[in-house]
């Protein structure tokens, strides 16, 4: 199977590409390699997959030196002309669209980056899929779409009309746009609402990365909402397993649809991918301290605009439809991240 994965210099896309390459799929990775965070980390991910940094040029396919079934192209999602040419030339069987401008807090100060990448970029992917015979599209949504929802755990049956960040609003728009294309053009589309993904090669703007870095450097960590937060932390391998199952099992039309928001009469589906067991922020910090053998200096702060105090995934439909439930315990996942962090940054 020939699969395009967007966002392969990013955290989740990098891990998914490695998984699909290892099972024998032909993979083309795409990423803009923007400077939202340290590009050296992005290039580092690519280099472990055999993509030589010195060979990367805009709109040029680079062959992996490690895997004969992997190629990479640096390309902006907003570049409709060259994106369409890529689709026309490569004839993908399926597309997994993970590239996006990430981050809730960054969207408060850089709103146009989210419209360009997450809305215009998603539109371009949909049109490219439509016109080039792609059999199915899966894409990244986010748990942030639940916004002001009070009922927990968050269910894909819930209304999500009250986002509290532009990032969340763009992710909901992706779901709505995808449904339209599923209905009009019979394109199977699946959106994945990810819940606080963490693990090796994670993003520097995420809590685990910042906490480990600052604790090791004897710097204080910022603890928002005075520590009264909880998150449904989900280990990267669990996310990838869910993605693979979704790619292999695209949705079918449901002629008996009764209005469930997560599905449709069209070949359309939304899933939560979360651990289903939220962890208190202070307990999460405690696990990091225990593994590092070092206490954090905590800077207690009010909740940030756009943040929610708690997330908790209901994964009932993921278990029912795909026979899968994320399972990695926090201490196991955090330990693996810290081992990677110390190795990558050469900390003894």
N, C-alpha and C positions, 0 to 999 in steps of 0.2 A: 504494500500500500504506500502511495506517495502522499506525504502529509506536509503542509506548510504550518509551521509554528511561528507566530509573531511574538516578539519579546524574548528571544533566546539569549540575549545578553543580560536579561533580568533574572530574578530569583527563581520564580516558578517555571518560567519558560526554559531556563537552563536545565533544570532537573528533569522536566518532561522530555526534552529533546534527548537527553542521555538515555532515558528509559526506553523510548521508542527506537532509538538507534540500536540499542543493545538487543532488542528483540527482532531486528532485521528490517524494520520499515525504512523506506527511503525518505529522508527528512531534509527539508530546506528551512533554515532558520532565518528570521528577519528581525532587525532591530535598528532603531535610529541612533543608539548609543548616545543619548543626550546627557547633559551634565547635571541632572537633578541631584545625583549623588556621585561620589567618586568613580570616575570612568575607569580607573585602574582595576577596580573590583569587577566591573563589567568585562573588561578585556581579559582579566584573569579567568573568569568563567569560560569565556570563549576559548582561551588558550588550552584549558584542560581538555577541551573537546577537539583539539587539533586545529583550531582556526588561528593562524598566525597573525598577530596584530599588524605586522608590517605589510601584510598583503591586503588588508582591508581598505577599500576605497568605496566612495559612494556609488551605489547602483552597480556594483561588480560582484558577481558570484565567486566566492572563494571556496575551494575544496579543502576539506579537513585532511590534515596529515596523519590523523589517527584512525578515522573511520571512513571507509570508501563510500558509505551510504549517507554521508552528511555534507551539506554545503551551507554557506552563510552569505547573506547579502545585507549590507547596510543601506537602509531605505526608510524614508519618512512615510508614515501612513497617509499624510496629507498629499503626497506626491502621486496624484491619481494616474497620470499618464504612465509613469514607470511602473507603478503597482499593477496596472492593467496589462502592461506588456509582460510582466513576470508571470501573471496568471495565464495569459494566452500561450506563452512559450512552454511552461512547465506542466500544465494539465494536471493539477492536483486532484487527488481522489477526495481528500478531506482537508479541512482547515481548522486549526485550534488557535483562536485569536486571544492572546494573553497580553499583548502590548497595550499600554495605556499610560497616561500621566497619573502616577499614583500619589497618595498622600492626602489626608483630610486637611491638615493645617496649611499646607502649601497652597491649597485651592483658595484660601482666604486672601492671599496676596498676589496670586498669579492665575486669575480665573480664565484668561483666554487660552492658556496652555491646555486646559481641560476641554474646552470646546473644540480646539483644533485637533487634539490627539484623540479624545474619547468620543466625540460626536462626529466630527467630519471624518476622522480615521475609521470609525466603525461603519459609517455610511459607505465609504469607499470599499471596505472589505465586503459588505453585503452586495454591492453592485458587481464586484469582481467575481464573487461566488455565483451570483445569478447568471452571469453571462458566459461562464466558462465550465459549466457542467459539473461543478463540485457536488459531491453526493451528500455532504453534511457539514454543518458548521457548529463548533462548540466555542464558547467564549467566556471570558472572566467577567462576572458581575461582582458584587461585594455584599457583605453583611451590613454595610453602612446604609443600604437602601431601607432598612427597617426604621431608621431615624427615630422619631418620637414614639414609636410603638411601645406600649407599656407591658402587654402580655408576653410572658416568656414561658417556655422556650419560643424563639421566633420560628414561625412556620411559614412555608411557602404558600399556605392558604391565606395568610394574613394580607390585609391591605397595606400597601407601602406608598401612600400618597403624601407622606410628611417627612421628606429628607431634611437634614439640617446642615448639609454642606453641599457645595456645588459638585464636588467629587461624587457624592451619593446620587445627586440628581442626574449626572451624566451616566451613571451606571444603570439607573432605572430607565433612562432614555434608550440605552442599548437594548434592554429587554423589550421595550415597546417597539422599537424599530425592527428587531429580529422577529417578533410575532407577526408584524405586518408582512414581512418577506416570506415567512413560513406560510401564511394564509394566501397571499397573492400568487406566489410562485412555487408552492409546494416544496420549499427547501426545509429539510429537517434542521432545526436549530435548538441548541441546549445551552442555557445560561447557568453558570456555577457561582453561587454566592459563597465566597470564601470567608472563613472566620479566623482572623488573627493568625496568619501563617508564620511559622518560625522554623529555624533549622540552619544547618551549614550553608554558607554562601548567601545568608540572608541580607536584607537591606539595612544600611547604616542608620536610616531614619526610624527604624522600628525599635520598640522598647528593649527587647532582649539585647540587641547589638549595643545600644547606648549604655544600658546598665552594666554589661560586662566590661566594656571599654573604660567607663568612668571608675568602676570599682577597682579594676586592676591598676588604674593610674592615680588612685587615691583622690579622685575628684567626686564631688557630691552628685547624686542622681536626682533629677526632677521627678517628683511623685505627685501626679495630678489628682484633683478631687480629694486631697489629703489622704490618699491611699484607699478611699472608699470606691474602688472600681473592681469589676471582675470581667474577665475575658475568656472566651471559649478558644483557648490556644490550641492550634492544630498543627501537628508536625508535618513537614514538607513531604515526606514519603507517603503519608496518608492522603494528602492532597493529590499527589501524582497518581496514586492508585485509583482514586475516584475519577480523575481526568481520563485515564486510560479506559476505564469501563464505560465512560460516557462516549468517548470517541468510537469505541467498538460497538456501541448499542444506541444508534441515533433514534430519536423518537418517531413514532408513527402517528398518523391522524387518529383522533378519538371521536368516532361518530356519535358516541353516547355522552359527550362532554356536557357537564351540568354547571359550568361557570367557575370551576376551580381556577384561581388566578395563576397557578403554576403550570397549567396545561391548557389544551385548546382542542377544538375540532380540527385544527391544523397540526402538522407535525412539529410541535413546539413543546418544550419542557424547561422548567426551572428546578434546580436542586440546591439545597444547602449542603456545603461540605464543612463540617465542624466536628470537634471532638465530642460534643454533646455533654460536656461536663465542665462548666465554667469554673475558673480558679480565681480566688481573690488576689488582687494585685500584690498585697503584702505577703501572701503565701508564695507567690511567684518569685518575688524578690528574695524571700527566705530560702527558696530552693537554690537560687543563684549563689547566695552567700554561703550556703552549706557546701556546695560543690567547689566553690573557689576557696573556701576556708578563710573568708574575709568578710567583715561586716561593712555594709554600705553606709555612707554618709547621706542621709535623706533630706532633700529640700522639699518640704511639703507645700504644695501649691493648689490654687483653685482649679476647677475643671476648665479646660480650654474650649473656646467656641468651636462648634462642630463635633465635639466628642460626645459620646453617650456613656452613661455610668456602667452599663452592663450589656454583655452579649451572650447568647445561649442558643445554640442551633438545635432545632428539631430535624433529625435526619431520617424520619420514618419512611418517606418515599424513596430515599436513596437505598435504604435497606430493603424495602419491598421490591423495587424495580431492578436493582443491580446487585442485590445480595451483598452489600458492603456497608461497613460502619468503621470510621476511623477509630484507632485504639491506642496510639502511642502515649504512655504516661509522661507527665511533665518532666519528672527528674531524668528519665531516659533521654528525652529530646533535648533538654537543656545541656545535659552532659555531652552529647554529641556535638552541639553547637560550640561549647567551650573548647572542646578538643580541636575542632576545626579552626576556631578563632586563634588559639595559641599557635597552631601550626602555621596558619597563613601569615600571621604577623610576627612569627618567630619569637614567641614569648616562652621562656622556660618555666 
